[in-house]
């Protein structure tokens, strides 16, 4: 298990740098070449699934401000909104709606299994919510280990299943 992956780095963070002008065309090409080299160097590295801790950008900004880390001082809402849009397009490709269950499984736009956990509300001080999230992660990992949830449906539509939360 990793906190971040080489995929999220390229698809969200680095691409956002390029699109916002922090990387020029040459730097973006060098980055993509480096990324491809890095992936090929890992050989058999395979990400079986991803866990997306989903929270609105405003919640993320408020939490960063509460943490008070120097390196997060310059974060602004526009940056977090751009990253949020990239994560949503990648990890929750079906249109989001208000009817979504709190936590659910889906398939990313590149065919990977994704467990989406809603972390907008404080769960650290809510033992029931914490237990439900832990159980959802546990069940997701067991399914991945068993090979039960790694394939996108044949029709290409994302699959969504409510988890126990």
C-alpha positions as CSV (number, residue, x, y, z in Angstrom):
1,X,0.0,0.0,0.0
2,X,1.2,3.5,-0.9
3,X,0.0,6.9,0.1
4,X,0.4,8.1,-3.5
5,X,1.3,6.4,-6.7
6,X,3.3,7.2,-9.8
7,X,0.0,7.3,-11.5
8,X,-1.5,10.0,-9.4
9,X,1.7,12.0,-9.7
10,X,1.5,12.1,-13.5
11,X,-2.3,12.2,-13.9
12,X,-3.0,14.8,-11.3
13,X,-0.1,16.7,-9.8
14,X,2.4,16.9,-12.7
15,X,-0.3,17.4,-15.3
16,X,-1.8,20.2,-13.2
17,X,1.7,21.8,-13.1
18,X,1.9,21.6,-16.9
19,X,-1.6,22.9,-17.5
20,X,-1.2,25.8,-15.1
21,X,2.1,26.9,-16.7
22,X,4.4,25.8,-14.0
23,X,6.0,23.4,-16.5
24,X,6.7,24.3,-20.1
25,X,6.3,21.9,-23.0
26,X,10.0,20.8,-22.8
27,X,9.7,20.1,-19.1
28,X,6.5,18.2,-19.6
29,X,8.0,16.0,-22.3
30,X,11.0,15.3,-20.1
31,X,8.7,14.5,-17.2
32,X,6.6,12.1,-19.3
33,X,9.8,10.4,-20.6
34,X,11.1,10.0,-17.0
35,X,7.7,8.7,-15.9
36,X,7.7,6.1,-18.7
37,X,11.3,5.1,-17.8
38,X,10.4,4.8,-14.1
39,X,7.4,2.6,-14.8
40,X,9.4,0.3,-17.0
41,X,12.2,0.1,-14.4
42,X,9.6,-1.2,-11.8
43,X,9.1,-4.2,-14.1
44,X,6.2,-6.2,-12.5
45,X,4.8,-3.3,-10.4
46,X,1.0,-3.5,-10.7
47,X,-1.5,-1.4,-8.8
48,X,-4.4,-3.7,-8.1
49,X,-6.7,-1.0,-6.7
50,X,-6.8,2.5,-5.4
51,X,-8.5,4.0,-2.3
52,X,-9.7,7.5,-2.9
53,X,-10.2,9.6,0.2
54,X,-12.8,12.0,-1.3
55,X,-13.4,15.4,0.3
56,X,-14.3,18.8,-1.2
57,X,-11.4,21.2,-1.8
58,X,-12.7,23.6,0.9
59,X,-12.5,20.8,3.5
60,X,-9.0,20.0,2.3
61,X,-8.0,23.6,2.7
62,X,-9.5,23.9,6.1
63,X,-7.6,20.8,7.3
64,X,-4.3,22.1,5.8
65,X,-4.8,25.4,7.7
66,X,-5.5,23.5,11.0
67,X,-2.3,21.4,10.5
68,X,-0.3,24.6,10.2
69,X,2.6,23.0,8.2
70,X,4.9,25.6,6.6
71,X,4.9,23.7,3.3
72,X,1.1,24.0,3.1
73,X,1.0,27.7,3.8
74,X,0.8,28.7,0.2
75,X,-2.1,26.4,-0.8
76,X,-5.0,28.1,-2.3
77,X,-8.5,26.9,-3.1
78,X,-8.0,27.2,-6.9
79,X,-5.0,24.8,-6.8
80,X,-7.0,22.3,-4.6
81,X,-10.1,22.6,-7.0
82,X,-7.9,21.8,-10.0
83,X,-6.4,18.7,-8.3
84,X,-9.9,17.7,-7.1
85,X,-11.2,17.8,-10.7
86,X,-8.3,15.7,-12.0
87,X,-8.8,13.1,-9.3
88,X,-12.6,13.0,-9.9
89,X,-12.2,12.6,-13.7
90,X,-9.7,9.8,-13.2
91,X,-11.1,7.9,-10.2
92,X,-14.8,8.6,-10.4
93,X,-15.4,8.9,-14.2
94,X,-19.1,8.5,-14.0
95,X,-21.0,11.8,-13.4
96,X,-21.2,12.5,-9.6
97,X,-24.7,13.0,-8.3
98,X,-26.3,13.5,-4.9
99,X,-27.6,9.9,-4.9
100,X,-24.2,8.3,-4.5
101,X,-23.8,6.2,-1.4
102,X,-21.4,7.5,1.3
103,X,-18.7,4.9,0.3
104,X,-18.7,2.9,-2.9
105,X,-16.6,1.0,-5.3
106,X,-16.2,2.0,-8.9
107,X,-13.7,1.6,-11.8
108,X,-11.4,4.4,-12.8
109,X,-11.1,5.6,-16.4
110,X,-8.1,3.4,-16.8
111,X,-9.9,0.2,-15.5
112,X,-8.5,0.0,-12.0
113,X,-10.7,-0.9,-9.0
114,X,-11.3,2.1,-6.8
115,X,-12.8,2.3,-3.3
116,X,-14.2,5.8,-2.8
117,X,-14.4,6.9,0.9
118,X,-16.2,10.1,1.7
119,X,-14.0,11.9,4.3
120,X,-15.7,15.2,4.2
121,X,-17.0,14.8,7.7
122,X,-14.7,14.2,10.7
123,X,-14.3,10.5,11.2
124,X,-11.5,10.5,13.7
125,X,-13.9,11.3,16.6
126,X,-16.7,9.1,15.3
127,X,-16.0,5.5,16.3
128,X,-18.9,4.1,14.2
129,X,-17.8,6.0,11.0
130,X,-14.1,5.0,11.6
131,X,-15.1,1.3,12.0
132,X,-17.3,1.4,8.9
133,X,-14.4,2.9,6.8
134,X,-11.9,0.4,8.3
135,X,-14.3,-2.5,7.4
136,X,-14.8,-1.1,3.8
137,X,-11.0,-0.9,3.3
138,X,-10.6,-4.4,4.8
139,X,-13.2,-5.9,2.5
140,X,-11.8,-4.0,-0.6
141,X,-8.3,-5.3,0.1
142,X,-9.6,-8.9,0.6
143,X,-11.5,-8.6,-2.8
144,X,-8.3,-7.4,-4.5
145,X,-6.3,-10.2,-3.0
146,X,-8.8,-12.7,-4.2
147,X,-8.8,-11.1,-7.7
148,X,-12.6,-10.5,-7.5
149,X,-12.8,-6.8,-8.3
150,X,-9.9,-6.1,-10.7
151,X,-11.7,-6.1,-14.0
152,X,-13.8,-3.4,-15.6
153,X,-17.2,-4.6,-16.8
154,X,-17.3,-5.8,-20.3
155,X,-19.6,-3.0,-21.4
156,X,-17.1,-0.4,-20.2
157,X,-19.5,1.2,-17.8
158,X,-18.2,1.9,-14.3
159,X,-19.5,-0.5,-11.7
160,X,-20.8,0.9,-8.4
161,X,-21.5,-1.1,-5.3
162,X,-22.5,0.2,-2.0
163,X,-20.2,-0.9,0.8
164,X,-21.0,-1.4,4.4
165,X,-20.6,2.1,5.8
